[in-house]
């Protein structure tokens, strides 16, 4: 039983890391697109 709980918490923390990485990628993409749009508008 203990191993299953450890595995679950490890799996969840891994998922959280994936979500954080995904959000960081979104932020990078967003700022890149924003810069491109600003250059186009100038």
mmCIF entry with sequence, helices, sheets and N, C-alpha, C, O atoms, coordinates in Angstrom:
data_MODEL
# 
_entry.id   MODEL 
# 
_entity.id                         1 
_entity.type                       polymer 
_entity.pdbx_number_of_molecules   1 
# 
_entity_poly.entity_id                      1 
_entity_poly.type                           'polypeptide(L)' 
_entity_poly.nstd_linkage                   no 
_entity_poly.nstd_monomer                   no 
_entity_poly.pdbx_seq_one_letter_code       
;(UNK)(UNK)(UNK)(UNK)(UNK)(UNK)(UNK)(UNK)(UNK)(UNK)(UNK)(UNK)(UNK)(UNK)(UNK)(UNK)
(UNK)(UNK)(UNK)(UNK)(UNK)(UNK)(UNK)(UNK)(UNK)(UNK)(UNK)(UNK)(UNK)(UNK)(UNK)(UNK)
(UNK)(UNK)(UNK)(UNK)(UNK)(UNK)(UNK)(UNK)(UNK)(UNK)
;
_entity_poly.pdbx_seq_one_letter_code_can   XXXXXXXXXXXXXXXXXXXXXXXXXXXXXXXXXXXXXXXXXX 
_entity_poly.pdbx_strand_id                 A 
# 
loop_
_entity_poly_seq.entity_id 
_entity_poly_seq.num 
_entity_poly_seq.mon_id 
_entity_poly_seq.hetero 
1 1  UNK n 
1 2  UNK n 
1 3  UNK n 
1 4  UNK n 
1 5  UNK n 
1 6  UNK n 
1 7  UNK n 
1 8  UNK n 
1 9  UNK n 
1 10 UNK n 
1 11 UNK n 
1 12 UNK n 
1 13 UNK n 
1 14 UNK n 
1 15 UNK n 
1 16 UNK n 
1 17 UNK n 
1 18 UNK n 
1 19 UNK n 
1 20 UNK n 
1 21 UNK n 
1 22 UNK n 
1 23 UNK n 
1 24 UNK n 
1 25 UNK n 
1 26 UNK n 
1 27 UNK n 
1 28 UNK n 
1 29 UNK n 
1 30 UNK n 
1 31 UNK n 
1 32 UNK n 
1 33 UNK n 
1 34 UNK n 
1 35 UNK n 
1 36 UNK n 
1 37 UNK n 
1 38 UNK n 
1 39 UNK n 
1 40 UNK n 
1 41 UNK n 
1 42 UNK n 
# 
_struct_asym.id          A 
_struct_asym.entity_id   1 
# 
_struct_conf.conf_type_id            HELX_P 
_struct_conf.id                      HELX_P1 
_struct_conf.pdbx_PDB_helix_id       AA1 
_struct_conf.beg_label_comp_id       UNK 
_struct_conf.beg_label_asym_id       A 
_struct_conf.beg_label_seq_id        2 
_struct_conf.pdbx_beg_PDB_ins_code   ? 
_struct_conf.end_label_comp_id       UNK 
_struct_conf.end_label_asym_id       A 
_struct_conf.end_label_seq_id        41 
_struct_conf.pdbx_end_PDB_ins_code   ? 
_struct_conf.beg_auth_comp_id        UNK 
_struct_conf.beg_auth_asym_id        A 
_struct_conf.beg_auth_seq_id         2 
_struct_conf.end_auth_comp_id        UNK 
_struct_conf.end_auth_asym_id        A 
_struct_conf.end_auth_seq_id         41 
_struct_conf.pdbx_PDB_helix_class    1 
_struct_conf.details                 ? 
_struct_conf.pdbx_PDB_helix_length   40 
# 
_struct_conf_type.id          HELX_P 
_struct_conf_type.criteria    ? 
_struct_conf_type.reference   ? 
# 
loop_
_atom_site.group_PDB 
_atom_site.id 
_atom_site.type_symbol 
_atom_site.label_atom_id 
_atom_site.label_alt_id 
_atom_site.label_comp_id 
_atom_site.label_asym_id 
_atom_site.label_entity_id 
_atom_site.label_seq_id 
_atom_site.pdbx_PDB_ins_code 
_atom_site.Cartn_x 
_atom_site.Cartn_y 
_atom_site.Cartn_z 
_atom_site.occupancy 
_atom_site.B_iso_or_equiv 
_atom_site.pdbx_formal_charge 
_atom_site.auth_seq_id 
_atom_site.auth_comp_id 
_atom_site.auth_asym_id 
_atom_site.auth_atom_id 
_atom_site.pdbx_PDB_model_num 
ATOM 1   N N  . UNK A 1 1  ? 0.829 -1.202 0.000   1.00 0.00 ? 1  UNK A N  1 
ATOM 2   C CA . UNK A 1 1  ? 0.000 0.000  0.000   1.00 0.00 ? 1  UNK A CA 1 
ATOM 3   C C  . UNK A 1 1  ? 0.870 1.262  0.000   1.00 0.00 ? 1  UNK A C  1 
ATOM 4   O O  . UNK A 1 1  ? 0.573 2.233  -0.696  1.00 0.00 ? 1  UNK A O  1 
ATOM 5   N N  . UNK A 1 2  ? 1.940 1.232  0.784   1.00 0.00 ? 2  UNK A N  1 
ATOM 6   C CA . UNK A 1 2  ? 2.818 2.401  0.886   1.00 0.00 ? 2  UNK A CA 1 
ATOM 7   C C  . UNK A 1 2  ? 3.435 2.746  -0.469  1.00 0.00 ? 2  UNK A C  1 
ATOM 8   O O  . UNK A 1 2  ? 3.544 3.918  -0.830  1.00 0.00 ? 2  UNK A O  1 
ATOM 9   N N  . UNK A 1 3  ? 3.837 1.717  -1.215  1.00 0.00 ? 3  UNK A N  1 
ATOM 10  C CA . UNK A 1 3  ? 4.472 1.932  -2.520  1.00 0.00 ? 3  UNK A CA 1 
ATOM 11  C C  . UNK A 1 3  ? 3.505 2.631  -3.474  1.00 0.00 ? 3  UNK A C  1 
ATOM 12  O O  . UNK A 1 3  ? 3.903 3.516  -4.231  1.00 0.00 ? 3  UNK A O  1 
ATOM 13  N N  . UNK A 1 4  ? 2.235 2.229  -3.434  1.00 0.00 ? 4  UNK A N  1 
ATOM 14  C CA . UNK A 1 4  ? 1.234 2.829  -4.323  1.00 0.00 ? 4  UNK A CA 1 
ATOM 15  C C  . UNK A 1 4  ? 1.084 4.323  -4.015  1.00 0.00 ? 4  UNK A C  1 
ATOM 16  O O  . UNK A 1 4  ? 1.024 5.140  -4.934  1.00 0.00 ? 4  UNK A O  1 
ATOM 17  N N  . UNK A 1 5  ? 1.022 4.685  -2.720  1.00 0.00 ? 5  UNK A N  1 
ATOM 18  C CA . UNK A 1 5  ? 0.880 6.098  -2.361  1.00 0.00 ? 5  UNK A CA 1 
ATOM 19  C C  . UNK A 1 5  ? 2.100 6.882  -2.819  1.00 0.00 ? 5  UNK A C  1 
ATOM 20  O O  . UNK A 1 5  ? 1.970 7.986  -3.347  1.00 0.00 ? 5  UNK A O  1 
ATOM 21  N N  . UNK A 1 6  ? 3.289 6.313  -2.617  1.00 0.00 ? 6  UNK A N  1 
ATOM 22  C CA . UNK A 1 6  ? 4.514 6.972  -3.069  1.00 0.00 ? 6  UNK A CA 1 
ATOM 23  C C  . UNK A 1 6  ? 4.465 7.182  -4.576  1.00 0.00 ? 6  UNK A C  1 
ATOM 24  O O  . UNK A 1 6  ? 4.791 8.260  -5.074  1.00 0.00 ? 6  UNK A O  1 
ATOM 25  N N  . UNK A 1 7  ? 4.056 6.149  -5.291  1.00 0.00 ? 7  UNK A N  1 
ATOM 26  C CA . UNK A 1 7  ? 3.980 6.229  -6.747  1.00 0.00 ? 7  UNK A CA 1 
ATOM 27  C C  . UNK A 1 7  ? 2.984 7.293  -7.170  1.00 0.00 ? 7  UNK A C  1 
ATOM 28  O O  . UNK A 1 7  ? 3.250 8.060  -8.096  1.00 0.00 ? 7  UNK A O  1 
ATOM 29  N N  . UNK A 1 8  ? 1.823 7.349  -6.491  1.00 0.00 ? 8  UNK A N  1 
ATOM 30  C CA . UNK A 1 8  ? 0.806 8.344  -6.832  1.00 0.00 ? 8  UNK A CA 1 
ATOM 31  C C  . UNK A 1 8  ? 1.331 9.759  -6.617  1.00 0.00 ? 8  UNK A C  1 
ATOM 32  O O  . UNK A 1 8  ? 1.167 10.615 -7.487  1.00 0.00 ? 8  UNK A O  1 
ATOM 33  N N  . UNK A 1 9  ? 1.959 10.016 -5.475  1.00 0.00 ? 9  UNK A N  1 
ATOM 34  C CA . UNK A 1 9  ? 2.465 11.361 -5.200  1.00 0.00 ? 9  UNK A CA 1 
ATOM 35  C C  . UNK A 1 9  ? 3.561 11.732 -6.199  1.00 0.00 ? 9  UNK A C  1 
ATOM 36  O O  . UNK A 1 9  ? 3.639 12.878 -6.641  1.00 0.00 ? 9  UNK A O  1 
ATOM 37  N N  . UNK A 1 10 ? 4.407 10.762 -6.553  1.00 0.00 ? 10 UNK A N  1 
ATOM 38  C CA . UNK A 1 10 ? 5.454 11.006 -7.551  1.00 0.00 ? 10 UNK A CA 1 
ATOM 39  C C  . UNK A 1 10 ? 4.830 11.342 -8.900  1.00 0.00 ? 10 UNK A C  1 
ATOM 40  O O  . UNK A 1 10 ? 5.273 12.264 -9.585  1.00 0.00 ? 10 UNK A O  1 
ATOM 41  N N  . UNK A 1 11 ? 3.795 10.586 -9.276  1.00 0.00 ? 11 UNK A N  1 
ATOM 42  C CA . UNK A 1 11 ? 3.095 10.797 -10.544 1.00 0.00 ? 11 UNK A CA 1 
ATOM 43  C C  . UNK A 1 11 ? 2.458 12.184 -10.571 1.00 0.00 ? 11 UNK A C  1 
ATOM 44  O O  . UNK A 1 11 ? 2.544 12.894 -11.573 1.00 0.00 ? 11 UNK A O  1 
ATOM 45  N N  . UNK A 1 12 ? 1.818 12.565 -9.466  1.00 0.00 ? 12 UNK A N  1 
ATOM 46  C CA . UNK A 1 12 ? 1.154 13.873 -9.394  1.00 0.00 ? 12 UNK A CA 1 
ATOM 47  C C  . UNK A 1 12 ? 2.181 14.995 -9.491  1.00 0.00 ? 12 UNK A C  1 
ATOM 48  O O  . UNK A 1 12 ? 1.969 15.964 -10.221 1.00 0.00 ? 12 UNK A O  1 
ATOM 49  N N  . UNK A 1 13 ? 3.306 14.875 -8.756  1.00 0.00 ? 13 UNK A N  1 
ATOM 50  C CA . UNK A 1 13 ? 4.322 15.926 -8.807  1.00 0.00 ? 13 UNK A CA 1 
ATOM 51  C C  . UNK A 1 13 ? 4.916 16.014 -10.209 1.00 0.00 ? 13 UNK A C  1 
ATOM 52  O O  . UNK A 1 13 ? 5.252 17.103 -10.674 1.00 0.00 ? 13 UNK A O  1 
ATOM 53  N N  . UNK A 1 14 ? 5.046 14.880 -10.877 1.00 0.00 ? 14 UNK A N  1 
ATOM 54  C CA . UNK A 1 14 ? 5.517 14.886 -12.263 1.00 0.00 ? 14 UNK A CA 1 
ATOM 55  C C  . UNK A 1 14 ? 4.539 15.607 -13.163 1.00 0.00 ? 14 UNK A C  1 
ATOM 56  O O  . UNK A 1 14 ? 4.939 16.369 -14.043 1.00 0.00 ? 14 UNK A O  1 
ATOM 57  N N  . UNK A 1 15 ? 3.251 15.367 -12.945 1.00 0.00 ? 15 UNK A N  1 
ATOM 58  C CA . UNK A 1 15 ? 2.220 16.042 -13.738 1.00 0.00 ? 15 UNK A CA 1 
ATOM 59  C C  . UNK A 1 15 ? 2.288 17.550 -13.506 1.00 0.00 ? 15 UNK A C  1 
ATOM 60  O O  . UNK A 1 15 ? 2.179 18.336 -14.448 1.00 0.00 ? 15 UNK A O  1 
ATOM 61  N N  . UNK A 1 16 ? 2.469 17.952 -12.236 1.00 0.00 ? 16 UNK A N  1 
ATOM 62  C CA . UNK A 1 16 ? 2.555 19.377 -11.915 1.00 0.00 ? 16 UNK A CA 1 
ATOM 63  C C  . UNK A 1 16 ? 3.740 19.999 -12.644 1.00 0.00 ? 16 UNK A C  1 
ATOM 64  O O  . UNK A 1 16 ? 3.629 21.102 -13.179 1.00 0.00 ? 16 UNK A O  1 
ATOM 65  N N  . UNK A 1 17 ? 4.880 19.295 -12.669 1.00 0.00 ? 17 UNK A N  1 
ATOM 66  C CA . UNK A 1 17 ? 6.057 19.798 -13.386 1.00 0.00 ? 17 UNK A CA 1 
ATOM 67  C C  . UNK A 1 17 ? 5.748 19.955 -14.863 1.00 0.00 ? 17 UNK A C  1 
ATOM 68  O O  . UNK A 1 17 ? 6.131 20.951 -15.477 1.00 0.00 ? 17 UNK A O  1 
ATOM 69  N N  . UNK A 1 18 ? 5.048 18.967 -15.444 1.00 0.00 ? 18 UNK A N  1 
ATOM 70  C CA . UNK A 1 18 ? 4.678 19.046 -16.860 1.00 0.00 ? 18 UNK A CA 1 
ATOM 71  C C  . UNK A 1 18 ? 3.805 20.260 -17.120 1.00 0.00 ? 18 UNK A C  1 
ATOM 72  O O  . UNK A 1 18 ? 3.996 20.972 -18.106 1.00 0.00 ? 18 UNK A O  1 
ATOM 73  N N  . UNK A 1 19 ? 2.843 20.497 -16.231 1.00 0.00 ? 19 UNK A N  1 
ATOM 74  C CA . UNK A 1 19 ? 1.942 21.644 -16.391 1.00 0.00 ? 19 UNK A CA 1 
ATOM 75  C C  . UNK A 1 19 ? 2.731 22.947 -16.310 1.00 0.00 ? 19 UNK A C  1 
ATOM 76  O O  . UNK A 1 19 ? 2.508 23.860 -17.105 1.00 0.00 ? 19 UNK A O  1 
ATOM 77  N N  . UNK A 1 20 ? 3.655 23.035 -15.347 1.00 0.00 ? 20 UNK A N  1 
ATOM 78  C CA . UNK A 1 20 ? 4.470 24.245 -15.210 1.00 0.00 ? 20 UNK A CA 1 
ATOM 79  C C  . UNK A 1 20 ? 5.301 24.472 -16.463 1.00 0.00 ? 20 UNK A C  1 
ATOM 80  O O  . UNK A 1 20 ? 5.407 25.602 -16.939 1.00 0.00 ? 20 UNK A O  1 
ATOM 81  N N  . UNK A 1 21 ? 5.895 23.400 -17.006 1.00 0.00 ? 21 UNK A N  1 
ATOM 82  C CA . UNK A 1 21 ? 6.695 23.508 -18.222 1.00 0.00 ? 21 UNK A CA 1 
ATOM 83  C C  . UNK A 1 21 ? 5.821 23.985 -19.378 1.00 0.00 ? 21 UNK A C  1 
ATOM 84  O O  . UNK A 1 21 ? 6.227 24.838 -20.168 1.00 0.00 ? 21 UNK A O  1 
ATOM 85  N N  . UNK A 1 22 ? 4.616 23.423 -19.465 1.00 0.00 ? 22 UNK A N  1 
ATOM 86  C CA . UNK A 1 22 ? 3.675 23.805 -20.520 1.00 0.00 ? 22 UNK A CA 1 
ATOM 87  C C  . UNK A 1 22 ? 3.311 25.283 -20.404 1.00 0.00 ? 22 UNK A C  1 
ATOM 88  O O  . UNK A 1 22 ? 3.264 25.994 -21.408 1.00 0.00 ? 22 UNK A O  1 
ATOM 89  N N  . UNK A 1 23 ? 3.052 25.747 -19.170 1.00 0.00 ? 23 UNK A N  1 
ATOM 90  C CA . UNK A 1 23 ? 2.707 27.156 -18.967 1.00 0.00 ? 23 UNK A CA 1 
ATOM 91  C C  . UNK A 1 23 ? 3.882 28.055 -19.338 1.00 0.00 ? 23 UNK A C  1 
ATOM 92  O O  . UNK A 1 23 ? 3.679 29.118 -19.925 1.00 0.00 ? 23 UNK A O  1 
ATOM 93  N N  . UNK A 1 24 ? 5.105 27.648 -19.007 1.00 0.00 ? 24 UNK A N  1 
ATOM 94  C CA . UNK A 1 24 ? 6.281 28.436 -19.378 1.00 0.00 ? 24 UNK A CA 1 
ATOM 95  C C  . UNK A 1 24 ? 6.410 28.535 -20.888 1.00 0.00 ? 24 UNK A C  1 
ATOM 96  O O  . UNK A 1 24 ? 6.715 29.602 -21.420 1.00 0.00 ? 24 UNK A O  1 
ATOM 97  N N  . UNK A 1 25 ? 6.177 27.419 -21.584 1.00 0.00 ? 25 UNK A N  1 
ATOM 98  C CA . UNK A 1 25 ? 6.221 27.432 -23.051 1.00 0.00 ? 25 UNK A CA 1 
ATOM 99  C C  . UNK A 1 25 ? 5.168 28.386 -23.598 1.00 0.00 ? 25 UNK A C  1 
ATOM 100 O O  . UNK A 1 25 ? 5.443 29.145 -24.527 1.00 0.00 ? 25 UNK A O  1 
ATOM 101 N N  . UNK A 1 26 ? 3.962 28.353 -23.030 1.00 0.00 ? 26 UNK A N  1 
ATOM 102 C CA . UNK A 1 26 ? 2.897 29.254 -23.467 1.00 0.00 ? 26 UNK A CA 1 
ATOM 103 C C  . UNK A 1 26 ? 3.319 30.706 -23.279 1.00 0.00 ? 26 UNK A C  1 
ATOM 104 O O  . UNK A 1 26 ? 3.096 31.536 -24.161 1.00 0.00 ? 26 UNK A O  1 
ATOM 105 N N  . UNK A 1 27 ? 3.930 31.019 -22.130 1.00 0.00 ? 27 UNK A N  1 
ATOM 106 C CA . UNK A 1 27 ? 4.367 32.388 -21.861 1.00 0.00 ? 27 UNK A CA 1 
ATOM 107 C C  . UNK A 1 27 ? 5.402 32.825 -22.884 1.00 0.00 ? 27 UNK A C  1 
ATOM 108 O O  . UNK A 1 27 ? 5.331 33.937 -23.407 1.00 0.00 ? 27 UNK A O  1 
ATOM 109 N N  . UNK A 1 28 ? 6.378 31.943 -23.176 1.00 0.00 ? 28 UNK A N  1 
ATOM 110 C CA . UNK A 1 28 ? 7.412 32.255 -24.171 1.00 0.00 ? 28 UNK A CA 1 
ATOM 111 C C  . UNK A 1 28 ? 6.781 32.513 -25.527 1.00 0.00 ? 28 UNK A C  1 
ATOM 112 O O  . UNK A 1 28 ? 7.104 33.493 -26.198 1.00 0.00 ? 28 UNK A O  1 
ATOM 113 N N  . UNK A 1 29 ? 5.876 31.622 -25.926 1.00 0.00 ? 29 UNK A N  1 
ATOM 114 C CA . UNK A 1 29 ? 5.213 31.771 -27.221 1.00 0.00 ? 29 UNK A CA 1 
ATOM 115 C C  . UNK A 1 29 ? 4.440 33.077 -27.262 1.00 0.00 ? 29 UNK A C  1 
ATOM 116 O O  . UNK A 1 29 ? 4.486 33.799 -28.258 1.00 0.00 ? 29 UNK A O  1 
ATOM 117 N N  . UNK A 1 30 ? 3.727 33.385 -26.177 1.00 0.00 ? 30 UNK A N  1 
ATOM 118 C CA . UNK A 1 30 ? 2.925 34.600 -26.119 1.00 0.00 ? 30 UNK A CA 1 
ATOM 119 C C  . UNK A 1 30 ? 3.799 35.839 -26.275 1.00 0.00 ? 30 UNK A C  1 
ATOM 120 O O  . UNK A 1 30 ? 3.472 36.732 -27.055 1.00 0.00 ? 30 UNK A O  1 
ATOM 121 N N  . UNK A 1 31 ? 4.916 35.902 -25.535 1.00 0.00 ? 31 UNK A N  1 
ATOM 122 C CA . UNK A 1 31 ? 5.772 37.086 -25.617 1.00 0.00 ? 31 UNK A CA 1 
ATOM 123 C C  . UNK A 1 31 ? 6.405 37.200 -26.995 1.00 0.00 ? 31 UNK A C  1 
ATOM 124 O O  . UNK A 1 31 ? 6.568 38.307 -27.508 1.00 0.00 ? 31 UNK A O  1 
ATOM 125 N N  . UNK A 1 32 ? 6.767 36.065 -27.609 1.00 0.00 ? 32 UNK A N  1 
ATOM 126 C CA . UNK A 1 32 ? 7.334 36.089 -28.956 1.00 0.00 ? 32 UNK A CA 1 
ATOM 127 C C  . UNK A 1 32 ? 6.324 36.635 -29.950 1.00 0.00 ? 32 UNK A C  1 
ATOM 128 O O  . UNK A 1 32 ? 6.653 37.491 -30.771 1.00 0.00 ? 32 UNK A O  1 
ATOM 129 N N  . UNK A 1 33 ? 5.092 36.140 -29.878 1.00 0.00 ? 33 UNK A N  1 
ATOM 130 C CA . UNK A 1 33 ? 4.037 36.610 -30.782 1.00 0.00 ? 33 UNK A CA 1 
ATOM 131 C C  . UNK A 1 33 ? 3.782 38.093 -30.558 1.00 0.00 ? 33 UNK A C  1 
ATOM 132 O O  . UNK A 1 33 ? 3.604 38.844 -31.517 1.00 0.00 ? 33 UNK A O  1 
ATOM 133 N N  . UNK A 1 34 ? 3.761 38.521 -29.296 1.00 0.00 ? 34 UNK A N  1 
ATOM 134 C CA . UNK A 1 34 ? 3.521 39.925 -28.973 1.00 0.00 ? 34 UNK A CA 1 
ATOM 135 C C  . UNK A 1 34 ? 4.606 40.802 -29.592 1.00 0.00 ? 34 UNK A C  1 
ATOM 136 O O  . UNK A 1 34 ? 4.311 41.844 -30.177 1.00 0.00 ? 34 UNK A O  1 
ATOM 137 N N  . UNK A 1 35 ? 5.871 40.373 -29.460 1.00 0.00 ? 35 UNK A N  1 
ATOM 138 C CA . UNK A 1 35 ? 6.977 41.136 -30.048 1.00 0.00 ? 35 UNK A CA 1 
ATOM 139 C C  . UNK A 1 35 ? 6.816 41.240 -31.555 1.00 0.00 ? 35 UNK A C  1 
ATOM 140 O O  . UNK A 1 35 ? 6.980 42.319 -32.124 1.00 0.00 ? 35 UNK A O  1 
ATOM 141 N N  . UNK A 1 36 ? 6.493 40.122 -32.211 1.00 0.00 ? 36 UNK A N  1 
ATOM 142 C CA . UNK A 1 36 ? 6.312 40.123 -33.664 1.00 0.00 ? 36 UNK A CA 1 
ATOM 143 C C  . UNK A 1 36 ? 5.207 41.087 -34.064 1.00 0.00 ? 36 UNK A C  1 
ATOM 144 O O  . UNK A 1 36 ? 5.367 41.859 -35.009 1.00 0.00 ? 36 UNK A O  1 
ATOM 145 N N  . UNK A 1 37 ? 4.086 41.048 -33.350 1.00 0.00 ? 37 UNK A N  1 
ATOM 146 C CA . UNK A 1 37 ? 2.968 41.936 -33.667 1.00 0.00 ? 37 UNK A CA 1 
ATOM 147 C C  . UNK A 1 37 ? 3.365 43.396 -33.475 1.00 0.00 ? 37 UNK A C  1 
ATOM 148 O O  . UNK A 1 37 ? 3.015 44.247 -34.292 1.00 0.00 ? 37 UNK A O  1 
ATOM 149 N N  . UNK A 1 38 ? 4.096 43.689 -32.395 1.00 0.00 ? 38 UNK A N  1 
ATOM 150 C CA . UNK A 1 38 ? 4.514 45.067 -32.145 1.00 0.00 ? 38 UNK A CA 1 
ATOM 151 C C  . UNK A 1 38 ? 5.429 45.563 -33.251 1.00 0.00 ? 38 UNK A C  1 
ATOM 152 O O  . UNK A 1 38 ? 5.314 46.713 -33.676 1.00 0.00 ? 38 UNK A O  1 
ATOM 153 N N  . UNK A 1 39 ? 6.342 44.712 -33.729 1.00 0.00 ? 39 UNK A N  1 
ATOM 154 C CA . UNK A 1 39 ? 7.233 45.102 -34.827 1.00 0.00 ? 39 UNK A CA 1 
ATOM 155 C C  . UNK A 1 39 ? 6.441 45.344 -36.102 1.00 0.00 ? 39 UNK A C  1 
ATOM 156 O O  . UNK A 1 39 ? 6.737 46.270 -36.857 1.00 0.00 ? 39 UNK A O  1 
ATOM 157 N N  . UNK A 1 40 ? 5.431 44.508 -36.342 1.00 0.00 ? 40 UNK A N  1 
ATOM 158 C CA . UNK A 1 40 ? 4.612 44.666 -37.548 1.00 0.00 ? 40 UNK A CA 1 
ATOM 159 C C  . UNK A 1 40 ? 3.821 45.967 -37.502 1.00 0.00 ? 40 UNK A C  1 
ATOM 160 O O  . UNK A 1 40 ? 3.648 46.628 -38.526 1.00 0.00 ? 40 UNK A O  1 
ATOM 161 N N  . UNK A 1 41 ? 3.336 46.341 -36.304 1.00 0.00 ? 41 UNK A N  1 
ATOM 162 C CA . UNK A 1 41 ? 2.496 47.536 -36.172 1.00 0.00 ? 41 UNK A CA 1 
ATOM 163 C C  . UNK A 1 41 ? 3.306 48.821 -36.300 1.00 0.00 ? 41 UNK A C  1 
ATOM 164 O O  . UNK A 1 41 ? 2.759 49.859 -36.673 1.00 0.00 ? 41 UNK A O  1 
ATOM 165 N N  . UNK A 1 42 ? 4.587 48.767 -35.999 1.00 0.00 ? 42 UNK A N  1 
ATOM 166 C CA . UNK A 1 42 ? 5.414 49.977 -36.054 1.00 0.00 ? 42 UNK A CA 1 
ATOM 167 C C  . UNK A 1 42 ? 5.680 50.420 -37.483 1.00 0.00 ? 42 UNK A C  1 
ATOM 168 O O  . UNK A 1 42 ? 6.360 51.423 -37.702 1.00 0.00 ? 42 UNK A O  1 
# 
